[in-house]
Amino acid sequence: MSKKRGYSVGEIIITVIFILWFIGTLVGLLYFSDKDNVAMVVLLFGNYLFVFGLSAIFLVGMKLKKIWILLFPIIGLTMMVMGSIFMRSSDKAKLKIENLTPVLLISVFIVVGIGLVLITIAEDNRLKKICTYRIMAKCIKLNTTISRSNISGYGTRIRRLYAPVFSYYFREKNYVVAHDKYTNYGYPEVDESVYIFINPDNPSEIYFPSKINKILLISGGIIFLIAGSISMYLYIS
């Protein structure tokens, strides 16, 4: 049986801070929504996206294939600036900002959807081009993480996701590499041997093809894109 992935002190602290920040932001949003204070609602929601983005960058790192994470702090910072300007603006400027805010929020779905599709395809093609050496590898461990998602009417759905750790021998040297994509589909069992592709110039860089993961990521991006596009059309109409 594989051991669970451990968490560093930094990860735990950041997670706790984010949870507390989220609760505080949620309370603030409810309070100022009840007071019809649009400026504070925009500012607090932007603050939430900004902190969420910084926390995600700290926890998962900043790599090209995760560049879409930058959308959260950038959009959050933009909304914080808009909220601050809104507080000090004339009635005419406030009206323009009120009309622009829904467009900005809907645009998040469209941009994330497009980004998720393009980055998934680009990263898959990049790894295919550089990881050209096919080799047999053994799954020696499964790192695990927990995914939580809220389902309307059914509460919180909790899933355990897995990422294999591979061991393989190449050019008289043994490599142990952890796959960086967590999934609950198509992962090998511990002690199972499977074929993977490695970069002969950088043997620690691997490509473990999974059509299911690719389809799920692209499908998720398309759902975001369609939802955002329909919402934008309805809003403009």
C-alpha positions in Angstrom: 0.0 0.0 0.0 1.4 3.4 -1.0 2.1 6.2 1.5 0.1 9.4 1.4 1.8 12.6 0.2 3.0 14.7 3.0 2.5 18.4 3.3 5.1 21.0 4.2 4.7 23.5 7.0 4.5 26.3 4.4 1.7 24.5 2.5 -0.3 24.0 5.7 0.2 27.7 6.8 -0.8 29.0 3.4 -3.9 26.8 3.3 -5.0 27.8 6.7 -4.5 31.5 5.9 -6.4 31.1 2.6 -9.3 29.4 4.4 -9.5 32.2 7.0 -9.2 34.8 4.3 -12.0 33.1 2.3 -14.3 33.0 5.3 -13.6 36.7 6.1 -14.1 37.7 2.5 -17.4 35.7 2.3 -18.7 37.4 5.5 -17.7 40.8 4.0 -19.4 40.0 0.7 -22.7 39.0 2.4 -22.6 42.1 4.6 -21.9 44.7 1.9 -24.3 42.9 -0.6 -27.0 43.4 2.0 -26.0 47.1 2.2 -26.0 47.5 -1.6 -22.4 48.6 -1.5 -21.3 47.6 -5.0 -17.8 49.1 -4.6 -16.9 47.0 -1.6 -18.4 43.8 -3.1 -16.2 44.3 -6.2 -13.2 45.1 -4.1 -13.7 42.1 -1.8 -14.3 39.7 -4.6 -11.2 41.0 -6.4 -9.3 40.6 -3.1 -10.4 37.0 -2.9 -9.3 36.2 -6.5 -6.0 37.9 -5.9 -5.2 35.9 -2.7 -6.5 32.7 -4.3 -4.1 33.2 -7.2 -1.1 33.9 -5.0 -1.9 30.9 -2.8 -2.2 28.6 -5.9 1.1 29.9 -7.3 2.9 29.2 -4.0 1.4 25.7 -3.7 1.8 24.4 -7.3 4.6 26.6 -8.5 4.8 28.8 -11.6 5.4 26.7 -14.8 4.5 27.4 -18.4 1.7 24.8 -18.4 0.2 26.4 -15.3 0.5 30.0 -16.6 -3.4 30.3 -16.5 -3.1 30.5 -12.7 -1.9 34.1 -13.3 -5.4 35.0 -14.5 -6.7 34.9 -10.9 -4.3 37.5 -9.3 -4.4 39.7 -12.4 -8.2 39.8 -12.6 -8.4 40.1 -8.8 -6.1 43.1 -8.8 -8.0 44.7 -11.6 -11.3 44.4 -9.7 -9.6 45.8 -6.5 -8.5 48.8 -8.5 -12.0 49.2 -10.0 -13.6 49.0 -6.6 -11.2 51.6 -5.2 -11.9 53.9 -8.2 -15.6 53.3 -7.8 -15.6 54.7 -4.3 -14.0 58.0 -5.4 -15.8 58.5 -8.7 -18.7 60.6 -9.9 -22.1 59.0 -10.4 -21.6 58.8 -14.2 -18.3 56.9 -13.7 -19.9 54.6 -11.2 -22.6 53.7 -13.7 -20.0 52.8 -16.3 -18.1 50.6 -13.7 -21.3 48.9 -12.7 -22.0 48.0 -16.3 -18.4 46.8 -16.9 -18.2 44.6 -13.8 -20.5 41.8 -15.1 -18.6 41.8 -18.4 -15.4 41.3 -16.5 -16.7 38.5 -14.4 -18.2 36.7 -17.4 -14.9 37.2 -19.3 -13.1 35.2 -16.6 -15.0 32.0 -17.7 -14.2 32.7 -21.4 -10.5 33.4 -20.9 -10.1 30.4 -18.5 -11.9 28.1 -21.0 -9.8 29.2 -23.9 -6.6 29.1 -21.8 -7.3 25.6 -20.5 -7.9 24.2 -24.0 -4.9 25.8 -25.6 -2.5 25.1 -22.8 -3.6 21.5 -22.6 -3.1 20.9 -26.3 0.2 22.9 -26.4 1.7 21.1 -23.4 0.7 17.7 -24.8 2.3 18.5 -28.2 5.4 19.9 -26.5 6.0 16.8 -24.5 5.4 14.5 -27.5 8.1 16.4 -29.5 10.8 16.2 -26.8 10.0 13.0 -25.0 10.8 10.6 -27.8 12.4 7.7 -26.1 10.0 4.9 -25.1 11.0 3.0 -22.0 9.5 0.6 -19.5 9.0 2.1 -16.1 7.7 0.8 -12.8 5.2 2.6 -10.6 6.8 2.5 -7.2 4.3 4.8 -5.4 1.1 6.8 -5.8 1.1 10.3 -4.5 -2.3 11.4 -3.4 -4.3 14.5 -3.0 -7.9 15.4 -2.2 -10.2 17.2 -4.6 -13.3 19.0 -3.1 -16.1 20.3 -5.3 -19.6 21.7 -4.4 -22.5 20.1 -6.1 -25.8 22.0 -5.9 -28.3 20.1 -3.8 -25.9 17.4 -2.9 -23.3 19.1 -0.7 -19.6 18.7 -1.1 -18.1 15.9 -3.3 -14.7 14.7 -2.1 -12.5 12.6 -4.5 -9.0 11.2 -4.0 -6.7 11.8 -6.9 -3.5 10.0 -7.7 -0.2 10.7 -9.5 2.3 7.8 -10.1 5.9 7.9 -9.1 8.0 6.1 -11.8 11.3 4.4 -11.5 13.3 3.5 -14.6 16.9 2.8 -15.7 18.4 4.8 -18.5 22.0 5.1 -19.6 23.4 3.3 -16.6 21.5 5.5 -14.1 18.3 4.9 -12.2 15.7 7.7 -12.2 12.8 8.2 -9.9 10.3 10.8 -11.2 6.9 11.8 -9.9 4.3 12.6 -12.5 2.8 16.0 -11.9 -0.8 15.3 -13.1 -3.2 14.0 -10.5 -6.2 12.0 -11.7 -8.7 9.3 -10.6 -8.6 7.7 -14.1 -6.0 5.8 -16.0 -3.2 5.7 -13.4 -1.1 2.5 -12.9 -1.1 0.4 -9.8 1.8 0.3 -7.4 4.4 -2.3 -8.7 2.9 -2.2 -12.2 5.2 -1.7 -15.2 4.1 0.5 -18.0 5.6 2.2 -21.0 6.4 5.9 -20.7 8.3 8.4 -22.9 11.3 10.3 -21.7 13.4 13.2 -23.0 16.8 11.6 -23.9 18.5 15.0 -23.3 16.8 15.4 -19.9 15.8 11.9 -18.7 13.9 13.2 -15.7 11.4 14.8 -18.0 8.7 12.3 -18.8 5.5 12.0 -20.9 2.9 9.6 -19.7 0.1 9.7 -22.3 -3.4 9.7 -21.0 -6.2 10.3 -23.5 -8.8 10.4 -20.7 -7.0 13.2 -18.8 -6.5 15.2 -22.0 -10.2 14.8 -22.9 -11.4 15.8 -19.4 -9.2 19.0 -19.4 -10.3 20.0 -22.9 -13.9 19.3 -22.1 -13.6 21.4 -18.9 -12.2 24.3 -20.9 -15.0 24.0 -23.5 -17.6 24.0 -20.8 -16.1 27.2 -19.3 -16.0 28.7 -22.8 -19.6 27.8 -23.7 -21.0 29.0 -20.3 -19.1 32.3 -20.5 -20.1 32.9 -24.2 -23.8 32.2 -23.5 -23.8 34.4 -20.4 -22.1 37.2 -22.3 -24.6 36.9 -25.2 -27.6 37.0 -22.7 -26.1 40.0 -20.9 -25.4 42.0 -24.0 -28.9 41.1 -25.4 
